[in-house]
Amino acid sequence: MKTNIEQVSQNTRLQEGIQVIEQLLLECYLNPGISTKELARKTLLPTPVAAAIKRELIKVGALVQDRGVRCTADGLAWIEREWGYGGLNHSLYYDLLDETKWIENLKDILAILEELLALRPSVDVQIDQSKCTPETSLRRAILCLKQHALIGKKILCVGDDDLVSVSIGLLLQRLFPDGGHTVTHVDVLDIDERFLRYIETIAKERGLPIGCHRLDLRESLPENLHEQFDCFFTDPPYTLQGMGLFVSRGIQALKKEKGLPIFLSFAHKSPAFMLAMQREFVRMGLTVSANFPQFNAYEGAEMIANRSQMFILRTTHQTKPEYSEKFTDALYTGEVKQTLRTYRCKQCSREVYVGIHGEFATIEQLKNDGCTGCGHDTFDIVAKVQVISRKER
């Protein structure tokens, strides 16, 4: 069936990528008898394009036109076996898609998460850690479900002091009450061994499909993690460099496919910062599929008013990481504020000082304004100096 889906993609010459074909097939599985017009609405495709995909899936034996569109017996069996939908609690699944119903349906999981998150290791502010609320952690898992990026997928958490991996594991157990679902797997990358040990302990005790890897993201991503995952979550340091690095490492880990989702949590920032941030998205070949202001709530994070936004980014055929080798720039908020960095323009090699006592206060300001010599907006870091204030002397 996978080969057939790839053949359908080739026959329709679909610019959206194979992901939308899989979503259309899944909609027919979840909503047997669905109309072509409704398929178009759910997949955000023009009706003629949805109809063309439907016809191709009928040709390969995955769908049938019968009082609407529905899966054939072969299509049903393949989805339940290969994507792991066999044993799904369909009633709960539909309820979770309704924003007003999910808390009521998952009170038991929320109670478990409140206990587990209360016992998390203390945050390390030097590496910009903060604690999201149990409800936020679970909302992220449900968002993943709504984006068809959870069941049957390989999911990566680039940093996980918010225990999103645990929320995903617990949600899967509720969705598949009879057990036996083994297709979905979550991997966690983090520098903090305390959180990794805690997540590993929970996973072992509760039988959750989670694997942990200690990694300083300043170092290159190990080859065995390249091009393995269907989506990733990250809540990086709230600096432009932090966002770029964490998203870059996640991109390296994603499969080379168009339309894969990236769940990026980030502080609400000034228009100038957001402009520079969206320049980085474009440079990495990513599109903004959705943005949810104040999606994330945190405990005691007064600097960001206890809230941050959630971006859903999507990969394209031009997606590539901004950083692929070892990272040497300032990364965390405290580090960025206390350094004077020298950047070299990639176009004309002019050097510019950024940071405390620099020509530009921030890298986002430099990138928005462009090189003072040629106007180009990409730079290499060539030097970094820690500046000690008078109070510290």
C-alpha positions as CSV (number, residue, x, y, z in Angstrom):
1,M,0.0,0.0,0.0
2,K,2.9,2.4,0.7
3,T,4.1,1.8,-2.8
4,N,0.6,2.5,-4.1
5,I,0.4,5.8,-2.2
6,E,3.7,6.8,-3.7
7,Q,2.4,5.9,-7.1
8,V,-0.7,8.0,-6.5
9,S,1.6,11.0,-5.6
10,Q,3.5,10.6,-8.9
11,N,0.3,10.2,-10.9
12,T,-1.3,13.3,-9.4
13,R,1.9,15.3,-9.4
14,L,0.8,16.7,-6.1
15,Q,2.8,19.7,-4.9
16,E,1.6,19.3,-1.3
17,G,3.5,16.0,-0.9
18,I,2.6,12.5,0.1
19,Q,1.4,13.6,3.6
20,V,-1.9,15.0,2.2
21,I,-2.6,11.7,0.4
22,E,-2.2,9.8,3.6
23,Q,-4.5,12.3,5.4
24,L,-7.2,11.9,2.7
25,L,-7.0,8.1,3.1
26,L,-7.2,8.4,6.8
27,E,-10.2,10.7,6.6
28,C,-12.0,8.0,4.6
29,Y,-11.1,5.4,7.3
30,L,-12.3,7.6,10.2
31,N,-15.4,8.9,8.4
32,P,-16.7,6.1,6.1
33,G,-19.1,7.5,3.5
34,I,-17.5,10.9,3.5
35,S,-18.2,13.1,0.5
36,T,-15.6,14.4,-1.9
37,K,-16.4,18.0,-1.0
38,E,-15.9,17.2,2.7
39,L,-12.6,15.4,1.9
40,A,-11.4,18.6,0.1
41,R,-12.4,20.7,3.1
42,K,-10.6,18.5,5.7
43,T,-7.4,18.3,3.6
44,L,-7.5,22.0,2.5
45,L,-7.4,20.9,-1.1
46,P,-9.4,22.2,-4.1
47,T,-12.3,19.9,-4.7
48,P,-10.9,18.8,-8.2
49,V,-7.6,17.9,-6.7
50,A,-9.2,15.9,-3.9
51,A,-11.4,14.1,-6.5
52,A,-8.3,13.3,-8.5
53,I,-6.5,11.7,-5.5
54,K,-9.7,9.8,-4.6
55,R,-9.9,8.4,-8.2
56,E,-6.2,7.2,-8.0
57,L,-6.7,5.6,-4.6
58,I,-9.8,3.8,-6.0
59,K,-7.6,2.5,-8.9
60,V,-5.1,1.0,-6.5
61,G,-7.8,-0.7,-4.5
62,A,-7.5,1.5,-1.3
63,L,-10.9,3.2,-1.6
64,V,-14.3,2.5,-3.0
65,Q,-17.1,4.9,-4.0
66,D,-20.1,3.5,-2.1
67,R,-22.6,5.9,-0.6
68,G,-19.8,8.4,-0.3
69,V,-16.1,7.4,-0.1
70,R,-14.9,4.6,2.1
71,C,-11.9,2.3,2.5
72,T,-11.9,-1.2,0.9
73,A,-11.2,-4.2,3.1
74,D,-7.6,-4.1,2.0
75,G,-7.3,-0.4,2.8
76,L,-8.8,-0.8,6.2
77,A,-6.5,-3.7,7.1
78,W,-3.4,-1.8,5.9
79,I,-4.3,1.3,8.0
80,E,-4.9,-0.7,11.1
81,R,-1.8,-2.9,10.7
82,E,0.8,-0.5,9.3
83,W,-0.4,2.8,10.8
84,G,-1.5,1.1,14.0
85,Y,-5.1,2.2,14.1
86,G,-6.4,-1.2,15.0
87,G,-8.1,-1.1,18.5
88,L,-8.6,2.7,18.4
89,N,-11.3,4.1,20.6
90,H,-13.1,6.0,17.9
91,S,-15.5,7.7,20.2
92,L,-12.7,9.2,22.3
93,Y,-10.8,10.1,19.2
94,Y,-13.6,12.2,17.9
95,D,-14.2,13.9,21.3
96,L,-10.6,14.9,21.5
97,L,-10.9,16.8,18.3
98,D,-13.4,19.0,20.0
99,E,-11.6,21.7,22.0
100,T,-14.5,21.9,24.5
101,K,-14.6,18.2,25.3
102,W,-11.0,17.0,25.7
103,I,-10.4,18.1,29.4
104,E,-13.6,16.4,30.5
105,N,-12.6,13.2,28.7
106,L,-9.0,13.2,30.0
107,K,-9.4,14.2,33.6
108,D,-7.7,11.0,34.7
109,I,-4.6,11.6,32.6
110,L,-4.5,15.2,33.7
111,A,-4.5,14.0,37.3
112,I,-1.6,11.7,36.6
113,L,0.3,14.4,34.9
114,E,-0.2,16.8,37.8
115,E,1.5,14.3,40.0
116,L,4.3,13.5,37.6
117,L,5.1,17.1,36.6
118,A,5.1,18.2,40.3
119,L,8.0,15.8,40.9
120,R,10.1,17.1,37.9
121,P,13.6,18.1,38.7
122,S,14.0,21.8,39.4
123,V,14.6,24.1,36.4
124,D,18.1,25.2,35.4
125,V,17.6,28.9,34.5
126,Q,21.1,29.0,33.0
127,I,19.9,26.8,30.1
128,D,16.5,28.7,29.9
129,Q,14.4,25.9,31.3
130,S,10.9,26.6,32.5
131,K,8.0,24.4,33.6
132,C,4.9,24.3,31.6
133,T,1.6,23.3,33.3
134,P,0.3,19.7,33.1
135,E,-2.6,21.0,30.9
136,T,-0.2,22.6,28.4
137,S,1.8,19.4,28.1
138,L,-1.3,17.4,27.4
139,R,-2.6,20.1,25.0
140,R,0.6,19.7,22.9
141,A,0.0,15.9,22.6
142,I,-3.6,16.5,21.5
143,L,-2.5,19.1,19.0
144,C,-0.2,16.4,17.6
145,L,-3.2,14.1,17.3
146,K,-5.3,16.8,15.5
147,Q,-2.5,17.3,13.0
148,H,-2.5,13.5,12.2
149,A,1.1,13.4,13.5
150,L,0.7,11.1,16.5
151,I,-0.8,7.6,15.8
152,G,1.6,5.4,14.0
153,K,4.4,8.1,13.8
154,K,8.0,8.5,15.0
155,I,8.0,11.6,17.2
156,L,11.0,13.6,18.4
157,C,11.1,16.0,21.4
158,V,14.1,18.3,21.0
159,G,14.4,19.1,24.7
160,D,11.6,17.8,27.0
161,D,11.6,19.5,30.4
162,D,7.8,19.7,29.8
163,L,7.4,15.9,29.6
164,V,5.5,16.1,26.3
165,S,6.8,12.6,25.6
166,V,5.0,11.3,28.7
167,S,1.8,13.1,27.8
168,I,1.9,11.4,24.3
169,G,2.5,8.0,25.9
170,L,-0.4,8.4,28.3
171,L,-2.7,9.6,25.6
172,L,-1.9,6.6,23.4
173,Q,-2.8,4.3,26.3
174,R,-6.3,5.9,26.5
175,L,-6.8,5.9,22.8
176,F,-5.9,2.2,22.6
177,P,-7.4,0.8,25.9
178,D,-6.9,-2.9,24.9
179,G,-3.1,-2.3,24.5
180,G,-1.2,-3.8,21.7
181,H,-0.4,-0.5,19.9
182,T,3.3,-0.7,19.1
183,V,3.7,1.5,16.0
184,T,4.1,4.9,17.6
185,H,7.4,5.8,19.3
186,V,8.8,8.9,20.9
187,D,12.4,9.9,21.3
188,V,13.8,12.6,23.6
189,L,17.0,14.7,23.1
190,D,18.1,16.7,26.1
191,I,21.3,17.9,27.7
192,D,19.9,17.5,31.2
193,E,20.5,14.0,32.5
194,R,18.1,14.6,35.5
195,F,15.1,15.0,33.1
196,L,16.2,12.1,31.0
197,R,16.5,9.8,34.0
198,Y,13.1,10.9,35.2
199,I,11.4,10.3,31.9
200,E,13.1,6.9,31.5
201,T,11.8,5.9,35.0
202,I,8.2,7.0,34.1
203,A,8.4,5.2,30.8
204,K,9.6,2.0,32.4
205,E,7.0,2.1,35.2
206,R,4.1,2.9,32.9
207,G,5.1,1.0,29.8
208,L,5.4,4.1,27.6
209,P,7.1,3.9,24.1
210,I,9.8,6.5,24.9
211,G,13.6,6.4,24.2
212,C,16.0,9.0,25.7
213,H,19.3,10.3,24.3
214,R,21.6,12.7,26.1
215,L,22.9,15.4,23.6
216,D,24.3,18.9,23.9
217,L,22.6,20.4,20.8
218,R,25.7,22.5,20.3
219,E,27.2,19.3,19.0
220,S,26.3,17.8,15.6
221,L,23.3,15.4,15.6
222,P,24.4,11.8,15.6
223,E,24.1,10.1,12.2
224,N,21.7,7.4,13.5
225,L,19.1,10.0,14.3
226,H,19.1,11.7,10.8
227,E,16.0,11.4,8.6
228,Q,14.1,9.2,11.0
229,F,11.1,11.1,12.3
230,D,7.7,12.3,11.2
231,C,7.5,15.4,13.4
232,F,9.1,17.1,16.3
233,F,8.3,19.3,19.3
234,T,10.6,21.9,20.7
235,D,10.4,24.8,23.2
236,P,13.9,26.3,22.7
237,P,15.7,29.1,24.5
238,Y,13.9,32.3,23.6
239,T,16.8,33.8,21.5
240,L,17.0,33.8,17.7
241,Q,20.1,31.6,17.9
242,G,18.3,29.2,20.2
243,M,15.3,28.9,18.0
244,G,17.5,28.4,14.9
245,L,19.7,25.8,16.5
246,F,16.9,23.7,18.0
247,V,14.8,23.8,14.9
248,S,17.9,22.9,12.8
249,R,18.6,19.8,14.8
250,G,15.0,18.8,14.5
251,I,15.1,19.3,10.7
252,Q,18.1,17.0,10.5
253,A,16.1,14.3,12.3
254,L,13.0,14.6,10.1
255,K,12.4,12.4,7.1
256,K,13.0,14.0,3.7
257,E,9.4,14.6,3.0
258,K,7.2,17.7,2.2
259,G,4.5,18.7,4.7
260,L,5.9,17.3,7.9
261,P,4.8,19.3,11.0
262,I,7.1,21.0,13.5
263,F,5.6,22.1,16.8
264,L,7.5,25.2,18.0
265,S,6.7,26.9,21.2
266,F,8.2,30.4,21.6
267,A,7.7,33.6,23.6
268,H,5.7,36.4,22.3
269,K,8.2,38.9,21.0
270,S,8.5,42.4,19.4
271,P,7.6,42.9,15.7
272,A,11.4,43.3,15.0
273,F,12.2,40.0,16.6
274,M,9.3,38.2,14.9
275,L,10.4,39.6,11.5
276,A,13.9,38.2,12.0
277,M,12.4,34.9,13.3
278,Q,10.3,34.6,10.2
279,R,13.3,35.3,8.0
280,E,14.9,32.3,9.6
281,F,11.9,30.2,8.8
282,V,12.2,31.2,5.2
283,R,15.9,30.6,5.2
284,M,15.3,27.1,6.5
285,G,12.7,26.5,3.8
286,L,9.8,26.2,6.3
287,T,6.2,27.6,6.1
288,V,4.0,28.7,8.9
289,S,1.0,26.5,8.8
290,A,-0.7,27.9,12.0
291,N,0.0,30.1,15.0
292,F,-1.8,29.9,18.4
293,P,-1.0,32.9,20.7
294,Q,-0.9,32.1,24.4
295,F,-1.2,28.4,23.7
296,N,1.4,27.5,26.4
297,A,1.1,28.3,30.1
298,Y,4.1,28.1,32.5
299,E,4.6,28.0,36.2
300,G,6.3,31.1,37.5
301,A,7.7,32.4,34.2
302,E,7.0,36.0,34.9
303,M,9.5,37.3,32.2
304,I,7.2,36.0,29.5
305,A,3.9,36.7,31.4
306,N,3.5,32.9,32.0
307,R,2.5,32.4,28.4
308,S,4.0,31.6,25.0
309,Q,2.8,30.9,21.5
310,M,2.7,27.7,19.5
311,F,3.7,27.6,15.8
312,I,3.0,24.8,13.5
313,L,5.7,24.9,10.8
314,R,5.7,22.6,7.7
315,T,8.6,21.3,5.7
316,T,8.9,22.0,1.9
317,H,11.2,20.7,-0.8
318,Q,13.6,23.5,0.1
319,T,13.8,22.6,3.8
320,K,17.3,22.5,5.2
321,P,18.9,23.3,8.6
322,E,20.4,26.7,9.3
323,Y,23.1,24.9,11.5
324,S,24.3,21.5,10.6
325,E,27.8,21.4,12.2
326,K,29.0,22.3,15.7
327,F,27.4,25.5,17.1
328,T,29.7,28.1,18.5
329,D,27.5,31.2,18.8
330,A,25.9,32.5,22.1
331,L,22.8,30.4,22.8
332,Y,21.0,31.0,26.1
333,T,19.4,34.3,27.1
334,G,22.0,35.1,29.8
335,E,24.8,34.2,27.5
336,V,23.5,36.4,24.7
337,K,23.1,39.4,26.9
338,Q,26.6,39.2,28.4
339,T,28.7,38.7,25.2
340,L,30.2,40.8,22.5
341,R,30.1,38.7,19.3
342,T,31.9,39.3,16.0
343,Y,29.9,38.3,12.8
344,R,31.3,38.2,9.3
345,C,29.0,38.9,6.3
346,K,28.8,35.9,4.0
347,Q,28.6,38.2,1.0
348,C,31.3,40.8,1.5
349,S,33.2,39.5,4.6
350,R,32.7,42.8,6.5
351,E,32.9,42.2,10.3
352,V,30.2,43.6,12.6
353,Y,30.1,43.6,16.4
354,V,26.8,42.6,18.0
355,G,25.8,42.5,21.7
356,I,26.8,44.5,24.7
357,H,28.8,47.6,23.5
358,G,28.4,46.4,19.9
359,E,27.3,48.2,16.7
360,F,24.0,46.3,16.9
361,A,22.4,45.2,20.2
362,T,21.0,41.9,18.9
363,I,21.5,39.5,16.0
364,E,17.9,40.0,14.9
365,Q,18.5,43.7,14.6
366,L,21.6,43.1,12.4
367,K,19.7,40.6,10.2
368,N,16.7,42.9,9.8
369,D,18.9,45.9,8.8
370,G,21.5,43.9,6.8
371,C,25.2,44.2,6.5
372,T,26.3,47.9,6.7
373,G,28.6,47.2,3.7
374,C,26.4,45.3,1.2
375,G,23.0,44.9,2.8
376,H,23.2,41.1,2.8
377,D,21.5,39.3,5.8
378,T,23.4,36.2,6.5
379,F,26.5,36.0,8.7
380,D,29.0,33.7,10.3
381,I,30.0,33.9,13.9
382,V,33.8,34.4,14.1
383,A,34.5,35.4,17.7
384,K,32.7,35.6,21.1
385,V,33.9,37.5,24.2
386,Q,32.3,37.4,27.6
387,V,31.8,40.9,28.9
388,I,31.9,41.2,32.7
389,S,29.9,44.0,34.3
390,R,31.4,46.3,36.9
391,K,29.2,44.7,39.6
392,E,30.8,41.3,38.8
393,R,34.4,42.6,39.1
